[in-house]
Amino acid sequence: MYKIEIGSKFDQKLKSIAKRDRKYQIKVKRIVELLQVDIDHPSLRMHKLSGTKYYSISVDKSIRIILTIERNTVFLVKIGKHEEVY
């Protein structure tokens, strides 16, 4: 099981996204729970971003989460639309 650390910028952006559409708060919560239990679950569509230490997972077709993994801790760094986080 992985420990999840949420960065302050991630948290602020999530609140901003959830304010516009509440469903994202619920979706992100489910994604984070799944990430904590099974980091290799296919529905996360996790892939490493080339040339970096970061990974990307999909919340849905438009929203991505950028994260990094160190030992048994997952650090959630960014969340937003594809063009915002890459």
C-alpha positions in Angstrom: 0.0 0.0 0.0 1.3 3.5 -0.9 1.1 6.6 1.2 -0.3 9.6 -0.6 1.1 13.1 -0.2 -0.9 16.0 -1.7 1.0 19.2 -2.6 -0.6 22.5 -1.7 -0.7 23.6 -5.4 -2.4 20.3 -6.2 -5.0 20.8 -3.5 -5.7 24.5 -4.5 -6.2 23.5 -8.2 -8.4 20.6 -7.2 -10.6 22.9 -5.2 -10.8 25.3 -8.2 -11.7 22.4 -10.6 -14.3 21.0 -8.1 -15.9 24.4 -7.6 -16.7 24.4 -11.4 -17.8 20.8 -11.4 -18.4 18.8 -8.2 -18.0 15.4 -10.0 -14.3 15.9 -10.2 -13.8 16.0 -6.4 -15.5 12.5 -6.3 -13.6 11.2 -9.3 -10.2 12.3 -7.9 -11.0 10.8 -4.5 -11.8 7.4 -6.2 -8.6 7.7 -8.3 -6.5 8.4 -5.2 -8.0 5.5 -3.3 -7.3 3.2 -6.2 -3.7 4.6 -6.6 -3.1 3.9 -2.9 -4.2 0.2 -3.2 -3.2 -0.8 -6.7 -0.8 1.6 -8.4 -0.7 -0.7 -11.5 -4.5 -0.7 -12.0 -5.2 -0.4 -15.8 -7.9 2.2 -15.3 -5.3 4.7 -14.1 -3.6 4.6 -17.5 -0.4 5.6 -15.7 2.6 6.3 -17.8 6.0 7.8 -17.2 6.7 11.2 -18.8 9.8 10.8 -20.9 12.9 12.5 -19.6 11.5 13.2 -16.2 10.8 11.6 -12.8 7.1 12.2 -13.2 4.1 10.0 -14.1 0.7 10.9 -15.5 -2.6 9.3 -14.7 -6.0 10.1 -16.1 -9.0 11.2 -14.1 -11.1 11.3 -17.3 -10.5 12.3 -20.9 -9.8 15.9 -20.1 -8.2 15.9 -16.6 -4.8 14.6 -15.7 -2.8 14.1 -12.5 1.0 14.5 -12.5 2.7 12.6 -9.7 6.1 11.3 -8.6 6.9 8.1 -6.6 9.6 7.8 -4.0 9.8 4.4 -2.2 6.2 3.8 -0.9 5.0 7.4 -1.2 3.1 8.9 -4.1 3.4 12.7 -4.3 0.5 14.3 -6.2 2.1 17.4 -7.9 -0.3 18.8 -10.4 -3.9 18.4 -11.6 -5.6 20.0 -14.6 -6.4 19.8 -18.2 -3.9 18.1 -20.5 -2.5 21.4 -21.9 -2.2 22.9 -18.3 -0.1 20.1 -16.8 2.2 19.1 -19.6 
